[in-house]
Amino acid sequence: MVSRLPVIDEDGEVSDLSEVDATLFRPAHEVLPLSLQTRLGMTPRGPQKAPTKVATTIRLSPDVAQAFKASGRGWQTRIDAALKDWLRTHSPV
C-alpha cells in the first residue's frame, strides 16, 4: 500500500490531491451500496421486453401545454390518456 498524507486536514479542509491519490480512486458503482445507487438513479434500467410507448415530437398550443404541465409530474401520460379517450369516440381521419 502506498503511504500518503491524509486528504482531509485537522480543520476538515480537503488538501490538494496528488497523482498517487488519483490512482487510488474507484468508480462510485464499485464503492456505493446498491440501495444508494438506485436512489441516486445510477443503476441502469434494463431493456423493455416490449416497448409500450413510441417516442415522438408533438407541437401543442401553449394553453394546453401549460394546463397539463401545471398538473404536475406525469403530464405527458395524462395527455396520452386524454388522446386515447378522444379516440374512443372519434376517428383520427
N, C-alpha and C positions, 0 to 999 in steps of 0.2 A: 504494500500500500504506500502511496506517495504521501510524505508528510507535508502539510501545508498549513498556512495560517488560517485561523477561523475567518469565515466570511462575514460574520457579524461581530462588531467590537462591543466593548462593555457598555457603551451608550445605546446599543441597539441599532447602530447605523451600519449599513452594508458597505463593506470595503470594496475597493476595485478588485475585480476578478482577474486571475492570471490565466495564461493559456492552459496551465495544468488543471485549474478548476473547471474550465470549459470542457475538457476531455472527460471529466467525471460526471457531467450532466447525463441524465437519462430521459427519454421521452415520457411525457405525462402518462400515456397509456400503460407504461411499464410500472409506474410507481403509485398511481392513484387507484383506490379501490373501485371496483366495477360500479358500485352504487353511486359514487360521486361522479364517475364518468358519465353515467346515464343521466344524472341530474343536470350536469353541465352540457348535455347534448353532444358528448364526444363519441358515443357509441353509434356506429353506422346502422342504419335501418337496412334490413335485408331487402332483396328484390321482391316486388309484389308477385304473388303467384299468378294472378290475373289482374292486369291493370283495371282499376274501377273507374278511372276518370281519364279524360283526354285533355292535355294542355292546349290552351288556345288563347288568343287575344280577342277581347271584345271591347268595343267602344260604347260607353254608357253616357247618357246625359248627366250633367253634374248633379242635378237634384236627386236622381235615382242613386247614383254612386254615394252621395253624401248620406242619404237616408239609410242605406244598407250599412255603410261604414259606421254610422253613429250608433247602430245597434250592437256594436262590439265585435269581439272575435267570432269567426265563423260566418262573416257576412257573405263570403263567396259561396259557401254551402247554402245559405238561405236564398241567394239569387238562383242557384241551381234548383232548389226546391220550388221556388216561385215559377220558374220556367217549366218544370215538369208538371206542375199543377195547371198551367196555361195550356200545355199540350194535351191534357186530358179532355179539354172541351173545344180545342181549336185545331185547325190543320195549319202546319207551318207554310203551306204554299198558298 
